[in-house]
Amino acid sequence: MKIGETAEKNFRAYLKENPYPGRGLVLGRSEADTWVIVYWIMGRSTNSRNRRFVIERGTLRTEPVDPALVKDPSLIIYDAMLDLPGTYLVSNGDQTRTMYETLGKGGAIEEALSTREREPDAPNFTPRINGMLRFQGHIVEAVLAILKANPIDPALTDRYYYYPATPAAGFGLGLTTYRGDGDPLPAFTGDPLVLPCTGKGEAVLQAYWDALDKSNRVSMAVKEITDQGSKSRILVANRF
């Protein structure tokens, strides 16, 4: 199967025909030959849906739409995208800040995530999904990581790291928190998904936003990175 066919098959099966992939992220290169980071959130409960993305001084974060409806902010309010010089970070929780602080002190992403566990939301034990793009001239280092509950003892956390080669223009690699809907929710399994990144940032945002289930989608952002990592912009779509 050709790479384009694989990407479209994954896009259809894991996103368009899947009512609940949960949160997800993609690191890739658009056909405009810029790097993109895609991140989205979904929700089934009122607490999870009561959110939107906001951009503040280059940081993408979540905030409640109605603060009065917030029951537990610990797993739903966080910085989703943070930047260091030449380094761009994304995650589905407050571990974005952990990575930012560790890398800012000269540490590594593996060191940062070694201090974190899967989310404590039993019985789902939601995985923590994470991504990094680091620019060093024409060389770009990409890292994807997922922290998941151990299948034998969910009190323990298994950590998986991926160091993919530079994807071809128009493609990216992605992780989601879940394989689909369920009770409990089934955690994502397998290698990162090859997915399409077609067109410029606006087109990527629209394609992924349209693919998500309308009842469960909450917010989506695309960060477009140009000029060998020196410039970026964030595009956002919010349900509320």
N, C-alpha and C positions, 0 to 999 in steps of 0.2 A: 504494500500500500504506500502511495506517495505521501510525503510529509504534509502537503496541503489537505489531502483526504483524511489523514489521521487527525489533523487539527480540527477540521470541520466536524468529524465524527465525535471527537471529545467535546467540542463546544455544544453540539446538539444533545449528546447523551448526559453530560454532567451538568449542563446549565439550562438549555432551552426545554428539555423534557424532564427536568428534575425539579420538583416543587420546592425542595429545601436542601441546597448544597451548603447552607449556612453562610459563614463569612468566607471570603476568598481573596487571594492575591495572585497577581501575575507579574513577572519580570520579563520584559521583551523589547523587541525593536520594531517600530512601526515601519510601514512601507515608505514613509517620509525619511527613513534612516535616522530617526531620533529614538532614544531609549524611552520606554514608558514603564511606569509602575501603576498597575490597576489594583484597587482595593475596594471591596464592597462589604456591606453588612446587611443582614436579614433578621427577621424576628417573627416569632409566633405569638409571644405574650405581649400584653400592653406595656410592660416594663421594657422589653426589648425593642418594641416599635416606637417608643417615645423618645426618639433620637434623631439627630441630623448631623451632618458634617459642617464644620465651620473652618475657615482658614484664618489664622492669626499669626502675623509676622512669619509667614512661610511654613508654619506648622499646621498640619491637618489634624483636627481633633474632633471628638464627638461631644455633643452637649444635649441636655434634655430639651425637648420641645416644650413640655409643661413640667416644670420642676416639682409641682405638687403631686404628680403621678409617680415620681421616682420612689421605688421601694428599696432597691439595693444598687447603689452606683458603682460598686467595686469592680464589676466585670463589664460594665457597659459605657463608662465614661473614662476616656483615656486619650493620649496622643497616639494617633495612628501612623503618622509619617513625621519623621524628624531628620534633619540634615546636619552633617558635619562637612567641613571643606572637602569637596570631591567625593563625599560618601552620602548615600541616600538609604534610609532605613524605613521599613514598614512592618507592622505586625497587627495582630488582632487583639492586643491588650496592652496593659501597662508595661509589658516587657520591652516595648519600643524605647521607653525611657531607660530601662536597664542596659540595653545595647548601646544607646547613645552615651550614657555616662561611662561605661566600660571602654568603649572605643575612643572616647574623648581623652581617656587617661593612657592611651597607647595599648589597650588590651585587645582581645579578639572576640568575635561574635560567639565563638564556642565557649569562651570563658564566661561571657555574660549569661548565656542561656544555661550554663551548668548550675547556676544559682536558682533557676526557676523550675516549676513543675507544671504538669497539665493543669487546667483550670479545676477548681475544687467544687464544681457544680454537679455532684453525684445526683442521679446515676449516669448522666451523660459524660462527665469528665471530658469536657470539650478540649480538643487539641489546641495548642498555641502554635500558630503558623507565623513564619517570620521570613523576611527577605532583606537582602542588602545588595546594592550596586556601589562599587568603588572604582573611581576613575583615576588612572595613572597614565596620563597622556592618551595614546591611542589604545591602550590596554584597559579593558573593563573586567573587573572581577565580579562575578555574580555568585551569591550564596542563597540557598533556600534551606529552611530548617523547619521541622515539625516536632513538637513535644507531645507525646501521646501516652495515655494510661497503658501500663503493662497489661497484656491480655490475661495473664494468670493472676496478678495481684494489682488491681487498679490503684492501690496506695503508692505504687512505684511508677516512675516515669521513664519511658523509652525515648531516646533522642536520635533523630535521623537528620543528617546533613547531606546536602547535595551541592556539588560544585560544577555546574554545567558549563560547557563551552559556549562561546558567543553564538546566540541563535541567528539564523538567517533573517534578513529584513522581512517583516510581515508575520513573525512568529514569536511566541513567548512560552514560558513554562510556568505552570500555576499549581497552587495548592488550595484545597477547600477544607473546611473543618469537618464536614459530614459527607457521607456518600448519598444521603437522601433523607427523607422524613422517616420518623419512627419514634418509638417510645420503649427504651431509651433511644436517642439518636445514634445511628451507626457512624463511628469515626471514619475519616478518610483513610484509605489504605493504598499501598502501591507507590510507584514513582511519581514525580511531578508530571502533570498533564501537558502535552504539547497543545497549544491553543493559538488561534489566529490573533494578530494585531494589525488589522487592515486599515490603511489610511492614516490621517493625522490624528492628533489627540481627541478632537471632537468626534470623529468617526468611531474611534475605539470606545469612547465613553458611551455613545449612543448604541452601539452594537451590543455591548455587555449589559447595559441598562435594560434594553428591550428583551434580552434573553432571559432575565431573571423573572421568576413568578411574581405577577403583579400584586398578589395578596400578601406576599411575604417580604418583598424587597423594601429596603428602608433608605439606604444611601449608597452612593458610589462616587469614587474619585479616580481621576487619572492624572498622574504627574508626568509631564513631558520634559525630558532632559536633553539639552543640546550643547553644542560647543565644547565637546570633550568633558562634559560634566560641570561646566562653569555656570550654566544658566538652567533655570527650570521654571515651570508654571504648573499650577494645579487647576483642574477643571472638576466641577462638582455637580452631581444630580441628587436632589433630596425628594423623598416622597412627601414630606411635610415641610 
